[in-house]
């Protein structure tokens, strides 16, 4: 089930994004990007509709996925 990011409390959204960024361990190439910049990038993807929050009833968890 897709959860509208606007309905998530700002602190909760920030924590969900932070957990996602830390879990993913994404390699950004030869230059380092700060944790806050990574969080801002994911938040921007949510705001522009490129990514969505998805709740899994099976796993009782929330994930961030690219919108298809």
Predicted model as a PDB file, atoms N, CA, C, CB and O in Angstrom, pLDDT in the B-factor column:
MODEL        1                                                                  
ATOM      1  N   UNK A   1       0.848  -1.164   0.000  1.00 93.00           N  
ATOM      2  CA  UNK A   1       0.000   0.000   0.000  1.00 93.00           C  
ATOM      3  C   UNK A   1       0.901   1.235   0.000  1.00 93.00           C  
ATOM      4  CB  UNK A   1      -0.969  -0.007   1.221  1.00 93.00           C  
ATOM      5  O   UNK A   1       1.852   1.321   0.776  1.00 93.00           O  
ATOM      6  N   UNK A   2       0.590   2.188  -0.877  1.00 94.00           N  
ATOM      7  CA  UNK A   2       1.359   3.436  -0.948  1.00 94.00           C  
ATOM      8  C   UNK A   2       0.839   4.413   0.099  1.00 94.00           C  
ATOM      9  CB  UNK A   2       1.273   4.065  -2.370  1.00 94.00           C  
ATOM     10  O   UNK A   2      -0.366   4.629   0.222  1.00 94.00           O  
ATOM     11  N   UNK A   3       1.762   4.995   0.847  1.00 95.00           N  
ATOM     12  CA  UNK A   3       1.431   5.974   1.876  1.00 95.00           C  
ATOM     13  C   UNK A   3       1.822   7.353   1.359  1.00 95.00           C  
ATOM     14  CB  UNK A   3       2.154   5.650   3.228  1.00 95.00           C  
ATOM     15  O   UNK A   3       2.986   7.560   1.018  1.00 95.00           O  
ATOM     16  N   UNK A   4       0.898   8.296   1.289  1.00 96.00           N  
ATOM     17  CA  UNK A   4       1.276   9.656   0.865  1.00 96.00           C  
ATOM     18  C   UNK A   4       2.283  10.247   1.865  1.00 96.00           C  
ATOM     19  CB  UNK A   4       0.006  10.579   0.752  1.00 96.00           C  
ATOM     20  O   UNK A   4       2.014  10.299   3.065  1.00 96.00           O  
ATOM     21  N   UNK A   5       3.429  10.684   1.368  1.00 96.00           N  
ATOM     22  CA  UNK A   5       4.473  11.199   2.258  1.00 96.00           C  
ATOM     23  C   UNK A   5       4.003  12.422   3.032  1.00 96.00           C  
ATOM     24  CB  UNK A   5       5.722  11.545   1.460  1.00 96.00           C  
ATOM     25  O   UNK A   5       4.507  12.703   4.120  1.00 96.00           O  
ATOM     26  N   UNK A   6       3.026  13.158   2.470  1.00 96.00           N  
ATOM     27  CA  UNK A   6       2.526  14.362   3.125  1.00 96.00           C  
ATOM     28  C   UNK A   6       1.757  14.035   4.408  1.00 96.00           C  
ATOM     29  CB  UNK A   6       1.634  15.144   2.169  1.00 96.00           C  
ATOM     30  O   UNK A   6       1.580  14.904   5.262  1.00 96.00           O  
ATOM     31  N   UNK A   7       1.301  12.794   4.548  1.00 96.00           N  
ATOM     32  CA  UNK A   7       0.530  12.391   5.718  1.00 96.00           C  
ATOM     33  C   UNK A   7       1.403  11.840   6.841  1.00 96.00           C  
ATOM     34  CB  UNK A   7      -0.492  11.359   5.323  1.00 96.00           C  
ATOM     35  O   UNK A   7       0.895  11.424   7.882  1.00 96.00           O  
ATOM     36  N   UNK A   8       2.711  11.838   6.626  1.00 95.00           N  
ATOM     37  CA  UNK A   8       3.645  11.343   7.629  1.00 95.00           C  
ATOM     38  C   UNK A   8       4.238  12.538   8.367  1.00 95.00           C  
ATOM     39  CB  UNK A   8       4.766  10.471   6.978  1.00 95.00           C  
ATOM     40  O   UNK A   8       4.657  13.515   7.747  1.00 95.00           O  
ATOM     41  N   UNK A   9       4.269  12.452   9.687  1.00 96.00           N  
ATOM     42  CA  UNK A   9       4.845  13.531  10.497  1.00 96.00           C  
ATOM     43  C   UNK A   9       6.277  13.812  10.035  1.00 96.00           C  
ATOM     44  CB  UNK A   9       4.820  13.161  12.014  1.00 96.00           C  
ATOM     45  O   UNK A   9       7.020  12.878   9.734  1.00 96.00           O  
ATOM     46  N   UNK A  10       6.672  15.094   9.976  1.00 96.00           N  
ATOM     47  CA  UNK A  10       8.004  15.454   9.467  1.00 96.00           C  
ATOM     48  C   UNK A  10       9.161  14.701  10.134  1.00 96.00           C  
ATOM     49  CB  UNK A  10       8.218  16.928   9.645  1.00 96.00           C  
ATOM     50  O   UNK A  10      10.076  14.252   9.443  1.00 96.00           O  
ATOM     51  N   UNK A  11       9.135  14.558  11.447  1.00 96.00           N  
ATOM     52  CA  UNK A  11      10.215  13.837  12.134  1.00 96.00           C  
ATOM     53  C   UNK A  11      10.230  12.362  11.747  1.00 96.00           C  
ATOM     54  CB  UNK A  11      10.067  13.976  13.656  1.00 96.00           C  
ATOM     55  O   UNK A  11      11.295  11.771  11.569  1.00 96.00           O  
ATOM     56  N   UNK A  12       9.055  11.778  11.617  1.00 96.00           N  
ATOM     57  CA  UNK A  12       8.952  10.379  11.225  1.00 96.00           C  
ATOM     58  C   UNK A  12       9.460  10.192   9.803  1.00 96.00           C  
ATOM     59  CB  UNK A  12       7.502   9.888  11.346  1.00 96.00           C  
ATOM     60  O   UNK A  12      10.191   9.242   9.523  1.00 96.00           O  
ATOM     61  N   UNK A  13       9.076  11.088   8.910  1.00 96.00           N  
ATOM     62  CA  UNK A  13       9.534  11.014   7.531  1.00 96.00           C  
ATOM     63  C   UNK A  13      11.056  11.122   7.463  1.00 96.00           C  
ATOM     64  CB  UNK A  13       8.882  12.118   6.689  1.00 96.00           C  
ATOM     65  O   UNK A  13      11.706  10.359   6.748  1.00 96.00           O  
ATOM     66  N   UNK A  14      11.612  12.056   8.196  1.00 96.00           N  
ATOM     67  CA  UNK A  14      13.065  12.234   8.234  1.00 96.00           C  
ATOM     68  C   UNK A  14      13.747  10.950   8.715  1.00 96.00           C  
ATOM     69  CB  UNK A  14      13.444  13.422   9.154  1.00 96.00           C  
ATOM     70  O   UNK A  14      14.763  10.539   8.156  1.00 96.00           O  
ATOM     71  N   UNK A  15      13.186  10.317   9.755  1.00 95.00           N  
ATOM     72  CA  UNK A  15      13.767   9.080  10.281  1.00 95.00           C  
ATOM     73  C   UNK A  15      13.625   7.921   9.299  1.00 95.00           C  
ATOM     74  CB  UNK A  15      13.111   8.714  11.607  1.00 95.00           C  
ATOM     75  O   UNK A  15      14.541   7.108   9.174  1.00 95.00           O  
ATOM     76  N   UNK A  16      12.497   7.832   8.603  1.00 95.00           N  
ATOM     77  CA  UNK A  16      12.311   6.788   7.592  1.00 95.00           C  
ATOM     78  C   UNK A  16      13.326   6.942   6.470  1.00 95.00           C  
ATOM     79  CB  UNK A  16      10.883   6.832   7.023  1.00 95.00           C  
ATOM     80  O   UNK A  16      13.925   5.961   6.028  1.00 95.00           O  
ATOM     81  N   UNK A  17      13.518   8.170   6.013  1.00 95.00           N  
ATOM     82  CA  UNK A  17      14.469   8.424   4.937  1.00 95.00           C  
ATOM     83  C   UNK A  17      15.889   8.127   5.410  1.00 95.00           C  
ATOM     84  CB  UNK A  17      14.359   9.882   4.446  1.00 95.00           C  
ATOM     85  O   UNK A  17      16.669   7.509   4.685  1.00 95.00           O  
ATOM     86  N   UNK A  18      16.226   8.559   6.614  1.00 94.00           N  
ATOM     87  CA  UNK A  18      17.566   8.322   7.148  1.00 94.00           C  
ATOM     88  C   UNK A  18      17.848   6.826   7.247  1.00 94.00           C  
ATOM     89  CB  UNK A  18      17.722   8.985   8.527  1.00 94.00           C  
ATOM     90  O   UNK A  18      18.922   6.365   6.860  1.00 94.00           O  
ATOM     91  N   UNK A  19      16.890   6.077   7.762  1.00 93.00           N  
ATOM     92  CA  UNK A  19      17.050   4.624   7.880  1.00 93.00           C  
ATOM     93  C   UNK A  19      17.225   3.998   6.503  1.00 93.00           C  
ATOM     94  CB  UNK A  19      15.838   3.997   8.603  1.00 93.00           C  
ATOM     95  O   UNK A  19      18.042   3.094   6.329  1.00 93.00           O  
ATOM     96  N   UNK A  20      16.463   4.474   5.526  1.00 93.00           N  
ATOM     97  CA  UNK A  20      16.565   3.972   4.157  1.00 93.00           C  
ATOM     98  C   UNK A  20      17.943   4.251   3.576  1.00 93.00           C  
ATOM     99  CB  UNK A  20      15.486   4.602   3.276  1.00 93.00           C  
ATOM    100  O   UNK A  20      18.565   3.361   2.995  1.00 93.00           O  
ATOM    101  N   UNK A  21      18.420   5.472   3.727  1.00 90.00           N  
ATOM    102  CA  UNK A  21      19.724   5.861   3.172  1.00 90.00           C  
ATOM    103  C   UNK A  21      20.845   5.048   3.816  1.00 90.00           C  
ATOM    104  CB  UNK A  21      19.975   7.373   3.380  1.00 90.00           C  
ATOM    105  O   UNK A  21      21.749   4.578   3.124  1.00 90.00           O  
ATOM    106  N   UNK A  22      20.789   4.883   5.121  1.00 89.00           N  
ATOM    107  CA  UNK A  22      21.835   4.131   5.822  1.00 89.00           C  
ATOM    108  C   UNK A  22      21.780   2.647   5.460  1.00 89.00           C  
ATOM    109  CB  UNK A  22      21.693   4.309   7.343  1.00 89.00           C  
ATOM    110  O   UNK A  22      22.818   1.995   5.354  1.00 89.00           O  
ATOM    111  N   UNK A  23      20.587   2.122   5.272  1.00 85.00           N  
ATOM    112  CA  UNK A  23      20.413   0.704   4.936  1.00 85.00           C  
ATOM    113  C   UNK A  23      20.894   0.417   3.522  1.00 85.00           C  
ATOM    114  CB  UNK A  23      18.943   0.291   5.083  1.00 85.00           C  
ATOM    115  O   UNK A  23      21.509  -0.618   3.267  1.00 85.00           O  
ATOM    116  N   UNK A  24      20.613   1.328   2.610  1.00 67.00           N  
ATOM    117  CA  UNK A  24      20.943   1.104   1.213  1.00 67.00           C  
ATOM    118  C   UNK A  24      22.442   1.107   0.962  1.00 67.00           C  
ATOM    119  CB  UNK A  24      20.284   2.148   0.360  1.00 67.00           C  
ATOM    120  O   UNK A  24      22.922   0.378   0.095  1.00 67.00           O  
ATOM    121  N   UNK A  25      23.190   1.918   1.709  1.00 61.00           N  
ATOM    122  CA  UNK A  25      24.632   1.984   1.514  1.00 61.00           C  
ATOM    123  C   UNK A  25      25.000   2.346   0.085  1.00 61.00           C  
ATOM    124  CB  UNK A  25      25.266   0.666   1.886  1.00 61.00           C  
ATOM    125  O   UNK A  25      25.957   1.810  -0.474  1.00 61.00           O  
ATOM    126  N   UNK A  26      24.246   3.245  -0.494  1.00 58.00           N  
ATOM    127  CA  UNK A  26      24.433   3.616  -1.889  1.00 58.00           C  
ATOM    128  C   UNK A  26      25.796   4.237  -2.131  1.00 58.00           C  
ATOM    129  CB  UNK A  26      23.348   4.572  -2.324  1.00 58.00           C  
ATOM    130  O   UNK A  26      26.251   5.079  -1.357  1.00 58.00           O  
ATOM    131  N   UNK A  27      26.438   3.822  -3.200  1.00 60.00           N  
ATOM    132  CA  UNK A  27      27.730   4.386  -3.601  1.00 60.00           C  
ATOM    133  C   UNK A  27      27.461   5.552  -4.538  1.00 60.00           C  
ATOM    134  CB  UNK A  27      28.646   3.308  -4.289  1.00 60.00           C  
ATOM    135  O   UNK A  27      26.810   5.388  -5.570  1.00 60.00           O  
ATOM    136  N   UNK A  28      27.953   6.712  -4.187  1.00 59.00           N  
ATOM    137  CA  UNK A  28      27.726   7.907  -4.979  1.00 59.00           C  
ATOM    138  C   UNK A  28      28.924   8.270  -5.847  1.00 59.00           C  
ATOM    139  CB  UNK A  28      27.386   9.058  -4.078  1.00 59.00           C  
ATOM    140  O   UNK A  28      29.049   9.414  -6.283  1.00 59.00           O  
ATOM    141  N   UNK A  29      29.797   7.314  -6.101  1.00 62.00           N  
ATOM    142  CA  UNK A  29      30.922   7.570  -6.977  1.00 62.00           C  
ATOM    143  C   UNK A  29      32.148   8.053  -6.224  1.00 62.00           C  
ATOM    144  CB  UNK A  29      30.540   8.575  -8.015  1.00 62.00           C  
ATOM    145  O   UNK A  29      32.333   7.745  -5.047  1.00 62.00           O  
ATOM    146  N   UNK A  30      32.985   8.816  -6.924  1.00 65.00           N  
ATOM    147  CA  UNK A  30      34.270   9.219  -6.360  1.00 65.00           C  
ATOM    148  C   UNK A  30      34.162  10.332  -5.324  1.00 65.00           C  
ATOM    149  CB  UNK A  30      35.181   9.658  -7.459  1.00 65.00           C  
ATOM    150  O   UNK A  30      35.073  10.509  -4.516  1.00 65.00           O  
ATOM    151  N   UNK A  31      33.062  11.085  -5.333  1.00 72.00           N  
ATOM    152  CA  UNK A  31      32.923  12.166  -4.353  1.00 72.00           C  
ATOM    153  C   UNK A  31      31.961  11.758  -3.243  1.00 72.00           C  
ATOM    154  CB  UNK A  31      32.431  13.461  -5.036  1.00 72.00           C  
ATOM    155  O   UNK A  31      30.933  11.126  -3.487  1.00 72.00           O  
ATOM    156  N   UNK A  32      32.316  12.130  -2.038  1.00 79.00           N  
ATOM    157  CA  UNK A  32      31.475  11.831  -0.884  1.00 79.00           C  
ATOM    158  C   UNK A  32      30.313  12.817  -0.798  1.00 79.00           C  
ATOM    159  CB  UNK A  32      32.305  11.866   0.410  1.00 79.00           C  
ATOM    160  O   UNK A  32      30.472  14.005  -1.080  1.00 79.00           O  
ATOM    161  N   UNK A  33      29.160  12.319  -0.410  1.00 84.00           N  
ATOM    162  CA  UNK A  33      27.984  13.155  -0.200  1.00 84.00           C  
ATOM    163  C   UNK A  33      27.572  12.974   1.255  1.00 84.00           C  
ATOM    164  CB  UNK A  33      26.807  12.781  -1.192  1.00 84.00           C  
ATOM    165  O   UNK A  33      27.515  11.849   1.752  1.00 84.00           O  
ATOM    166  N   UNK A  34      27.289  14.071   1.934  1.00 87.00           N  
ATOM    167  CA  UNK A  34      26.940  13.996   3.342  1.00 87.00           C  
ATOM    168  C   UNK A  34      25.614  13.263   3.536  1.00 87.00           C  
ATOM    169  CB  UNK A  34      26.866  15.397   3.945  1.00 87.00           C  
ATOM    170  O   UNK A  34      24.793  13.181   2.623  1.00 87.00           O  
ATOM    171  N   UNK A  35      25.426  12.744   4.723  1.00 88.00           N  
ATOM    172  CA  UNK A  35      24.187  12.051   5.056  1.00 88.00           C  
ATOM    173  C   UNK A  35      22.990  12.977   4.842  1.00 88.00           C  
ATOM    174  CB  UNK A  35      24.223  11.542   6.513  1.00 88.00           C  
ATOM    175  O   UNK A  35      21.971  12.551   4.299  1.00 88.00           O  
ATOM    176  N   UNK A  36      23.102  14.228   5.259  1.00 92.00           N  
ATOM    177  CA  UNK A  36      21.990  15.166   5.097  1.00 92.00           C  
ATOM    178  C   UNK A  36      21.678  15.413   3.627  1.00 92.00           C  
ATOM    179  CB  UNK A  36      22.307  16.488   5.789  1.00 92.00           C  
ATOM    180  O   UNK A  36      20.510  15.530   3.258  1.00 92.00           O  
ATOM    181  N   UNK A  37      22.705  15.493   2.782  1.00 92.00           N  
ATOM    182  CA  UNK A  37      22.475  15.667   1.344  1.00 92.00           C  
ATOM    183  C   UNK A  37      21.754  14.455   0.753  1.00 92.00           C  
ATOM    184  CB  UNK A  37      23.810  15.896   0.612  1.00 92.00           C  
ATOM    185  O   UNK A  37      20.869  14.606  -0.090  1.00 92.00           O  
ATOM    186  N   UNK A  38      22.132  13.255   1.196  1.00 90.00           N  
ATOM    187  CA  UNK A  38      21.462  12.042   0.729  1.00 90.00           C  
ATOM    188  C   UNK A  38      19.991  12.050   1.151  1.00 90.00           C  
ATOM    189  CB  UNK A  38      22.173  10.785   1.279  1.00 90.00           C  
ATOM    190  O   UNK A  38      19.108  11.709   0.364  1.00 90.00           O  
ATOM    191  N   UNK A  39      19.739  12.444   2.403  1.00 92.00           N  
ATOM    192  CA  UNK A  39      18.372  12.526   2.914  1.00 92.00           C  
ATOM    193  C   UNK A  39      17.578  13.540   2.096  1.00 92.00           C  
ATOM    194  CB  UNK A  39      18.366  12.913   4.416  1.00 92.00           C  
ATOM    195  O   UNK A  39      16.435  13.284   1.717  1.00 92.00           O  
ATOM    196  N   UNK A  40      18.184  14.682   1.829  1.00 95.00           N  
ATOM    197  CA  UNK A  40      17.513  15.721   1.037  1.00 95.00           C  
ATOM    198  C   UNK A  40      17.190  15.228  -0.370  1.00 95.00           C  
ATOM    199  CB  UNK A  40      18.387  16.980   0.959  1.00 95.00           C  
ATOM    200  O   UNK A  40      16.129  15.545  -0.909  1.00 95.00           O  
ATOM    201  N   UNK A  41      18.091  14.458  -0.965  1.00 94.00           N  
ATOM    202  CA  UNK A  41      17.855  13.927  -2.309  1.00 94.00           C  
ATOM    203  C   UNK A  41      16.657  12.973  -2.327  1.00 94.00           C  
ATOM    204  CB  UNK A  41      19.112  13.205  -2.824  1.00 94.00           C  
ATOM    205  O   UNK A  41      15.815  13.042  -3.222  1.00 94.00           O  
ATOM    206  N   UNK A  42      16.586  12.086  -1.337  1.00 95.00           N  
ATOM    207  CA  UNK A  42      15.470  11.135  -1.277  1.00 95.00           C  
ATOM    208  C   UNK A  42      14.164  11.887  -1.004  1.00 95.00           C  
ATOM    209  CB  UNK A  42      15.720  10.056  -0.179  1.00 95.00           C  
ATOM    210  O   UNK A  42      13.133  11.579  -1.600  1.00 95.00           O  
ATOM    211  N   UNK A  43      14.210  12.864  -0.111  1.00 96.00           N  
ATOM    212  CA  UNK A  43      13.010  13.652   0.172  1.00 96.00           C  
ATOM    213  C   UNK A  43      12.525  14.365  -1.094  1.00 96.00           C  
ATOM    214  CB  UNK A  43      13.289  14.681   1.293  1.00 96.00           C  
ATOM    215  O   UNK A  43      11.323  14.432  -1.350  1.00 96.00           O  
ATOM    216  N   UNK A  44      13.450  14.887  -1.871  1.00 97.00           N  
ATOM    217  CA  UNK A  44      13.095  15.553  -3.125  1.00 97.00           C  
ATOM    218  C   UNK A  44      12.433  14.554  -4.088  1.00 97.00           C  
ATOM    219  CB  UNK A  44      14.355  16.186  -3.780  1.00 97.00           C  
ATOM    220  O   UNK A  44      11.475  14.897  -4.781  1.00 97.00           O  
ATOM    221  N   UNK A  45      12.943  13.333  -4.127  1.00 97.00           N  
ATOM    222  CA  UNK A  45      12.342  12.301  -4.980  1.00 97.00           C  
ATOM    223  C   UNK A  45      10.916  11.990  -4.543  1.00 97.00           C  
ATOM    224  CB  UNK A  45      13.189  11.020  -4.953  1.00 97.00           C  
ATOM    225  O   UNK A  45      10.046  11.757  -5.382  1.00 97.00           O  
ATOM    226  N   UNK A  46      10.676  11.986  -3.245  1.00 97.00           N  
ATOM    227  CA  UNK A  46       9.309  11.775  -2.743  1.00 97.00           C  
ATOM    228  C   UNK A  46       8.421  12.955  -3.136  1.00 97.00           C  
ATOM    229  CB  UNK A  46       9.311  11.589  -1.195  1.00 97.00           C  
ATOM    230  O   UNK A  46       7.294  12.766  -3.593  1.00 97.00           O  
ATOM    231  N   UNK A  47       8.933  14.166  -2.956  1.00 96.00           N  
ATOM    232  CA  UNK A  47       8.150  15.371  -3.252  1.00 96.00           C  
ATOM    233  C   UNK A  47       7.803  15.492  -4.736  1.00 96.00           C  
ATOM    234  CB  UNK A  47       8.914  16.608  -2.806  1.00 96.00           C  
ATOM    235  O   UNK A  47       6.741  16.007  -5.086  1.00 96.00           O  
ATOM    236  N   UNK A  48       8.691  15.022  -5.604  1.00 97.00           N  
ATOM    237  CA  UNK A  48       8.448  15.131  -7.044  1.00 97.00           C  
ATOM    238  C   UNK A  48       7.726  13.918  -7.610  1.00 97.00           C  
ATOM    239  CB  UNK A  48       9.753  15.323  -7.774  1.00 97.00           C  
ATOM    240  O   UNK A  48       7.408  13.883  -8.799  1.00 97.00           O  
ATOM    241  N   UNK A  49       7.465  12.924  -6.768  1.00 96.00           N  
ATOM    242  CA  UNK A  49       6.744  11.746  -7.222  1.00 96.00           C  
ATOM    243  C   UNK A  49       7.606  10.688  -7.883  1.00 96.00           C  
ATOM    244  CB  UNK A  49       5.694  12.154  -8.161  1.00 96.00           C  
ATOM    245  O   UNK A  49       7.078   9.725  -8.439  1.00 96.00           O  
ATOM    246  N   UNK A  50       8.921  10.843  -7.835  1.00 97.00           N  
ATOM    247  CA  UNK A  50       9.813   9.842  -8.419  1.00 97.00           C  
ATOM    248  C   UNK A  50       9.967   8.625  -7.511  1.00 97.00           C  
ATOM    249  CB  UNK A  50      11.181  10.455  -8.698  1.00 97.00           C  
ATOM    250  O   UNK A  50      10.340   7.545  -7.967  1.00 97.00           O  
ATOM    251  N   UNK A  51       9.677   8.808  -6.225  1.00 97.00           N  
ATOM    252  CA  UNK A  51       9.740   7.719  -5.253  1.00 97.00           C  
ATOM    253  C   UNK A  51       8.476   7.765  -4.397  1.00 97.00           C  
ATOM    254  CB  UNK A  51      11.029   7.822  -4.362  1.00 97.00           C  
ATOM    255  O   UNK A  51       7.816   8.799  -4.296  1.00 97.00           O  
ATOM    256  N   UNK A  52       8.152   6.630  -3.786  1.00 97.00           N  
ATOM    257  CA  UNK A  52       6.959   6.540  -2.940  1.00 97.00           C  
ATOM    258  C   UNK A  52       7.283   5.759  -1.667  1.00 97.00           C  
ATOM    259  CB  UNK A  52       5.788   5.867  -3.707  1.00 97.00           C  
ATOM    260  O   UNK A  52       8.210   4.950  -1.628  1.00 97.00           O  
ATOM    261  N   UNK A  53       6.492   6.026  -0.629  1.00 97.00           N  
ATOM    262  CA  UNK A  53       6.546   5.238   0.597  1.00 97.00           C  
ATOM    263  C   UNK A  53       5.594   4.066   0.428  1.00 97.00           C  
ATOM    264  CB  UNK A  53       6.176   6.099   1.859  1.00 97.00           C  
ATOM    265  O   UNK A  53       4.443   4.246   0.029  1.00 97.00           O  
ATOM    266  N   UNK A  54       6.074   2.867   0.731  1.00 96.00           N  
ATOM    267  CA  UNK A  54       5.255   1.671   0.561  1.00 96.00           C  
ATOM    268  C   UNK A  54       5.214   0.914   1.880  1.00 96.00           C  
ATOM    269  CB  UNK A  54       5.806   0.767  -0.581  1.00 96.00           C  
ATOM    270  O   UNK A  54       6.252   0.598   2.461  1.00 96.00           O  
ATOM    271  N   UNK A  55       3.990   0.624   2.350  1.00 95.00           N  
ATOM    272  CA  UNK A  55       3.799  -0.158   3.567  1.00 95.00           C  
ATOM    273  C   UNK A  55       3.555  -1.608   3.188  1.00 95.00           C  
ATOM    274  CB  UNK A  55       2.621   0.398   4.414  1.00 95.00           C  
ATOM    275  O   UNK A  55       2.724  -1.902   2.328  1.00 95.00           O  
ATOM    276  N   UNK A  56       4.284  -2.515   3.833  1.00 93.00           N  
ATOM    277  CA  UNK A  56       4.100  -3.948   3.623  1.00 93.00           C  
ATOM    278  C   UNK A  56       3.360  -4.526   4.821  1.00 93.00           C  
ATOM    279  CB  UNK A  56       5.468  -4.668   3.412  1.00 93.00           C  
ATOM    280  O   UNK A  56       3.881  -4.545   5.936  1.00 93.00           O  
ATOM    281  N   UNK A  57       2.144  -4.994   4.580  1.00 93.00           N  
ATOM    282  CA  UNK A  57       1.385  -5.632   5.659  1.00 93.00           C  
ATOM    283  C   UNK A  57       2.064  -6.925   6.087  1.00 93.00           C  
ATOM    284  CB  UNK A  57      -0.068  -5.913   5.216  1.00 93.00           C  
ATOM    285  O   UNK A  57       2.070  -7.263   7.270  1.00 93.00           O  
ATOM    286  N   UNK A  58       2.634  -7.645   5.135  1.00 92.00           N  
ATOM    287  CA  UNK A  58       3.290  -8.915   5.427  1.00 92.00           C  
ATOM    288  C   UNK A  58       4.456  -8.732   6.395  1.00 92.00           C  
ATOM    289  CB  UNK A  58       3.780  -9.564   4.136  1.00 92.00           C  
ATOM    290  O   UNK A  58       4.603  -9.487   7.356  1.00 92.00           O  
ATOM    291  N   UNK A  59       5.284  -7.719   6.128  1.00 91.00           N  
ATOM    292  CA  UNK A  59       6.467  -7.477   6.952  1.00 91.00           C  
ATOM    293  C   UNK A  59       6.255  -6.400   8.016  1.00 91.00           C  
ATOM    294  CB  UNK A  59       7.619  -7.087   6.073  1.00 91.00           C  
ATOM    295  O   UNK A  59       7.128  -6.155   8.849  1.00 91.00           O  
ATOM    296  N   UNK A  60       5.081  -5.760   7.975  1.00 93.00           N  
ATOM    297  CA  UNK A  60       4.764  -4.672   8.896  1.00 93.00           C  
ATOM    298  C   UNK A  60       5.888  -3.638   8.907  1.00 93.00           C  
ATOM    299  CB  UNK A  60       4.523  -5.217  10.318  1.00 93.00           C  
ATOM    300  O   UNK A  60       6.402  -3.256   9.958  1.00 93.00           O  
ATOM    301  N   UNK A  61       6.256  -3.194   7.690  1.00 92.00           N  
ATOM    302  CA  UNK A  61       7.340  -2.233   7.563  1.00 92.00           C  
ATOM    303  C   UNK A  61       7.045  -1.248   6.445  1.00 92.00           C  
ATOM    304  CB  UNK A  61       8.667  -2.949   7.307  1.00 92.00           C  
ATOM    305  O   UNK A  61       6.173  -1.470   5.606  1.00 92.00           O  
ATOM    306  N   UNK A  62       7.800  -0.147   6.456  1.00 93.00           N  
ATOM    307  CA  UNK A  62       7.673   0.884   5.421  1.00 93.00           C  
ATOM    308  C   UNK A  62       8.984   0.924   4.655  1.00 93.00           C  
ATOM    309  CB  UNK A  62       7.329   2.295   6.038  1.00 93.00           C  
ATOM    310  O   UNK A  62      10.062   0.858   5.247  1.00 93.00           O  
ATOM    311  N   UNK A  63       8.887   1.033   3.338  1.00 94.00           N  
ATOM    312  CA  UNK A  63      10.064   1.123   2.491  1.00 94.00           C  
ATOM    313  C   UNK A  63       9.882   2.275   1.514  1.00 94.00           C  
ATOM    314  CB  UNK A  63      10.312  -0.209   1.739  1.00 94.00           C  
ATOM    315  O   UNK A  63       8.764   2.746   1.306  1.00 94.00           O  
ATOM    316  N   UNK A  64      10.964   2.724   0.924  1.00 95.00           N  
ATOM    317  CA  UNK A  64      10.936   3.752  -0.105  1.00 95.00           C  
ATOM    318  C   UNK A  64      11.323   3.066  -1.404  1.00 95.00           C  
ATOM    319  CB  UNK A  64      11.900   4.959   0.233  1.00 95.00           C  
ATOM    320  O   UNK A  64      12.347   2.388  -1.482  1.00 95.00           O  
ATOM    321  N   UNK A  65      10.485   3.253  -2.430  1.00 94.00           N  
ATOM    322  CA  UNK A  65      10.731   2.600  -3.710  1.00 94.00           C  
ATOM    323  C   UNK A  65      10.569   3.604  -4.842  1.00 94.00           C  
ATOM    324  CB  UNK A  65       9.780   1.403  -3.908  1.00 94.00           C  
ATOM    325  O   UNK A  65       9.836   4.586  -4.724  1.00 94.00           O  
ATOM    326  N   UNK A  66      11.267   3.336  -5.940  1.00 91.00           N  
ATOM    327  CA  UNK A  66      11.112   4.141  -7.139  1.00 91.00           C  
ATOM    328  C   UNK A  66       9.721   3.891  -7.684  1.00 91.00           C  
ATOM    329  CB  UNK A  66      12.207   3.809  -8.201  1.00 91.00           C  
ATOM    330  O   UNK A  66       9.287   2.744  -7.788  1.00 91.00           O  
ATOM    331  N   UNK A  67       9.020   4.958  -8.033  1.00 89.00           N  
ATOM    332  CA  UNK A  67       7.662   4.823  -8.567  1.00 89.00           C  
ATOM    333  C   UNK A  67       7.743   4.292  -9.986  1.00 89.00           C  
ATOM    334  CB  UNK A  67       6.900   6.182  -8.531  1.00 89.00           C  
ATOM    335  O   UNK A  67       8.521   4.782 -10.805  1.00 89.00           O  
ATOM    336  N   UNK A  68       6.931   3.285 -10.265  1.00 80.00           N  
ATOM    337  CA  UNK A  68       6.912   2.690 -11.619  1.00 80.00           C  
ATOM    338  C   UNK A  68       5.574   2.862 -12.227  1.00 80.00           C  
ATOM    339  CB  UNK A  68       7.277   1.211 -11.593  1.00 80.00           C  
ATOM    340  O   UNK A  68       5.350   2.433 -13.359  1.00 80.00           O  
TER     341      UNK A  68                                                      
ENDMDL                                                                          
END                                                                             
